[in-house]
């Protein structure tokens, strides 16, 4: 491994006081040896043929907080949007799916916007998820679940931070393909499927830049703590 991922995970968690562990996401040509496959059963197919082991690929972020596992394209197949952003499918391959039709017919997205959504450009043979502290391979992307205060610190530490909207999963593609950290306010589709806490947002960091990101973050968090202590002491005069 090219970095001490366990140490970086501990440093980020401490600096931000994260409630959920940082998740390592790794794209591979094939499932790495020694990492178990995600083994929950496939769902019953929808009328349009969609099926998968979870409602959407973003659900693997939640499962990946608990254990490390490998997924393949079929596991992600229930969510056409996530299948496209993660490089498993092309837009043409999902154009006839009912979830795509619902998103377009409702006006949630438009056909003009769809081609602009960042995607993983090379089709992966597998995607590995799991706690960063446990990873045995160098991850492409580290995903954080953060609240407003934590995102404040991140934004101060990384000036010009990209803050994205729907679909939430495209920040993984931004981090992997563009080498740029990006946060997301989330999206209605993902929030329902993941059951994320309403106060949570997400952050994707390129694995190759995690040490740089962590260094900036710890410095900013220390300064924030100084200012917060001053504000608390100053506010005591009003109690």
C-alpha positions in Angstrom: 0.0 0.0 0.0 1.2 3.5 -0.8 -0.1 5.1 2.4 -1.0 4.3 6.0 -4.8 4.3 5.4 -5.5 3.2 9.0 -3.7 6.3 10.3 -5.3 8.6 7.8 -8.8 7.2 8.7 -8.1 7.8 12.4 -6.8 11.4 11.8 -9.8 12.4 9.7 -12.3 10.8 12.1 -10.7 12.6 15.0 -10.4 16.0 13.3 -14.0 16.0 12.2 -15.5 13.9 15.0 -17.2 11.7 12.4 -20.1 9.5 13.4 -19.6 7.1 10.5 -16.2 5.8 9.4 -14.5 6.9 6.2 -15.3 4.4 3.4 -12.7 3.2 0.9 -14.1 2.7 -2.7 -11.8 0.9 -5.2 -12.5 0.2 -8.8 -10.8 -2.9 -10.2 -10.6 -5.0 -13.4 -11.7 -8.0 -11.4 -12.6 -8.8 -7.8 -9.4 -8.7 -5.7 -8.4 -12.0 -4.1 -9.3 -12.5 -0.5 -12.2 -10.0 -0.4 -15.6 -11.6 0.0 -18.4 -10.8 -2.5 -21.4 -8.9 -1.3 -23.8 -11.8 -0.7 -27.3 -10.4 0.0 -29.9 -12.0 -2.3 -30.9 -10.4 -5.6 -34.3 -8.6 -5.6 -37.3 -9.8 -7.6 -37.0 -8.1 -11.1 -39.0 -5.0 -11.7 -41.3 -4.9 -14.7 -38.5 -3.4 -16.8 -36.1 -6.1 -15.7 -34.1 -4.1 -13.2 -32.8 -6.1 -10.2 -29.9 -5.9 -7.8 -28.7 -6.8 -4.3 -29.6 -3.4 -2.9 -31.9 -0.6 -4.1 -29.0 1.5 -5.4 -25.2 1.6 -5.4 -25.2 4.3 -2.8 -26.6 1.8 -0.3 -23.2 0.1 -0.5 -21.8 3.3 1.2 -23.9 2.4 4.3 -23.0 -1.3 4.2 -19.4 -0.5 3.7 -19.3 1.2 7.1 -19.7 -2.2 8.6 -17.5 -4.5 6.5 -15.4 -4.9 3.4 -16.8 -6.6 0.3 -16.7 -6.7 -3.5 -19.5 -5.9 -5.9 -20.0 -6.4 -9.6 -22.3 -4.7 -12.1 -25.3 -6.9 -11.5 -25.3 -6.0 -7.8 -25.8 -2.3 -8.7 -28.4 -3.1 -11.4 -31.6 -1.8 -9.7 -30.5 1.9 -10.0 -29.9 3.0 -13.6 -28.5 6.3 -12.5 -25.8 4.7 -10.3 -25.0 2.1 -12.9 -24.2 5.0 -15.3 -22.2 7.1 -12.9 -20.1 4.1 -11.9 -19.4 3.2 -15.4 -21.3 -0.1 -15.5 -23.8 1.1 -18.1 -24.1 3.7 -20.8 -27.0 6.1 -21.1 -28.2 4.2 -24.1 -28.3 1.0 -22.2 -30.6 2.4 -19.5 -32.8 4.7 -21.6 -35.7 2.3 -21.6 -35.8 1.7 -17.8 -38.7 2.9 -15.8 -36.6 4.6 -13.1 -35.1 6.8 -15.8 -38.5 7.5 -17.3 -39.8 8.6 -13.8 -36.9 11.0 -13.3 -37.3 12.5 -16.7 -41.1 12.7 -16.7 -41.2 14.3 -13.2 -38.7 17.0 -14.3 -36.2 15.8 -11.6 -33.6 15.9 -14.4 -33.8 16.8 -18.1 -32.3 15.2 -21.1 -30.1 18.3 -21.6 -28.6 17.8 -18.1 -28.1 14.0 -18.2 -25.1 13.9 -20.6 -23.3 16.5 -18.3 -23.4 14.2 -15.2 -19.9 13.0 -14.4 -19.3 9.3 -14.8 -16.6 6.7 -14.4 -15.2 6.4 -17.9 -13.8 2.9 -17.9 -16.2 0.0 -17.1 -15.0 -1.7 -13.9 -15.0 -5.4 -13.4 -15.6 -4.9 -9.7 -16.0 -2.2 -7.1 -14.8 -2.8 -3.5 -16.3 -1.0 -0.5 -15.3 -1.1 3.2 -14.0 0.9 6.1 -10.9 2.9 5.1 -9.1 1.7 8.3 -9.4 -1.9 7.1 -8.4 -1.5 3.5 -5.6 -3.8 2.1 -5.6 -2.1 -1.3 -5.1 1.5 -2.3 -8.6 3.1 -2.8 -9.5 5.3 -5.6 -12.0 7.3 -3.6 -12.7 7.9 0.1 -16.3 8.7 1.0 -17.3 10.6 4.1 -20.7 11.2 5.6 -20.7 14.6 7.2 -23.0 17.1 8.8 -23.1 20.9 8.3 -20.5 21.7 10.9 -18.1 19.2 9.5 -18.6 20.4 5.9 -17.9 23.9 7.2 -14.5 22.8 8.4 -13.8 20.9 5.1 -14.8 23.9 3.1 -12.4 26.2 5.0 -9.6 23.6 4.6 -10.2 23.2 0.9 -11.0 26.6 -0.7 -13.1 26.3 -3.9 -14.5 23.0 -2.8 -17.1 21.7 -5.3 -20.5 21.3 -3.7 -22.8 19.2 -5.9 -26.4 18.2 -6.0 -28.3 15.4 -7.8 -27.5 12.7 -8.3 -25.5 12.2 -5.2 -23.4 9.4 -6.5 -21.7 11.4 -9.2 -19.3 12.9 -6.6 -17.5 9.5 -6.7 -16.9 9.9 -10.4 -15.6 13.5 -9.9 -13.1 12.3 -7.3 -12.0 9.3 -9.4 -11.9 10.8 -12.8 -11.1 14.5 -12.2 -8.9 14.0 -9.1 -10.9 16.6 -7.3 -12.6 16.5 -3.9 -16.3 17.1 -4.1 -19.2 17.3 -1.6 -22.9 16.6 -2.2 -26.0 18.0 -0.5 -27.5 14.7 -1.4 -30.5 13.9 -3.6 -34.1 12.8 -3.0 -33.5 9.4 -4.7 -30.4 8.5 -2.7 -31.7 9.8 0.7 -34.7 7.5 0.5 -32.8 4.5 -0.7 -29.9 4.8 1.8 -32.1 6.1 4.7 -29.3 8.6 5.4 -29.9 10.9 8.4 -31.5 14.1 7.2 -28.6 16.1 8.6 -26.0 14.1 6.6 -24.2 15.1 3.4 -21.5 13.3 1.6 -17.9 14.0 0.6 -15.7 12.2 -1.9 -11.9 12.5 -1.9 -9.4 11.1 -4.4 -7.3 8.4 -2.7 -4.2 9.9 -4.2 -4.9 13.2 -2.5 -6.1 12.0 0.9 -2.8 12.8 2.7 -2.8 16.3 1.3 -6.5 16.7 2.2 -6.0 15.4 5.7 -3.1 17.7 6.4 -5.1 20.8 5.4 -8.1 19.5 7.4 -6.3 18.9 10.7 -4.8 22.4 10.5 -8.2 24.0 9.9 -9.9 21.9 12.6 -7.3 23.1 15.2 -8.0 26.7 14.3 -11.7 26.2 14.4 -11.4 24.7 17.9 -9.5 27.8 19.1 -12.2 30.1 17.8 -15.0 27.9 19.2 -13.4 28.0 22.6 -13.2 31.8 22.5 -16.8 32.1 21.4 -17.9 29.8 24.2 -16.0 31.8 26.8 -17.3 35.0 25.4 -20.9 33.8 25.4 -20.6 32.9 29.1 -21.0 36.6 29.9 -24.6 36.4 28.6 -25.8 33.5 30.7 
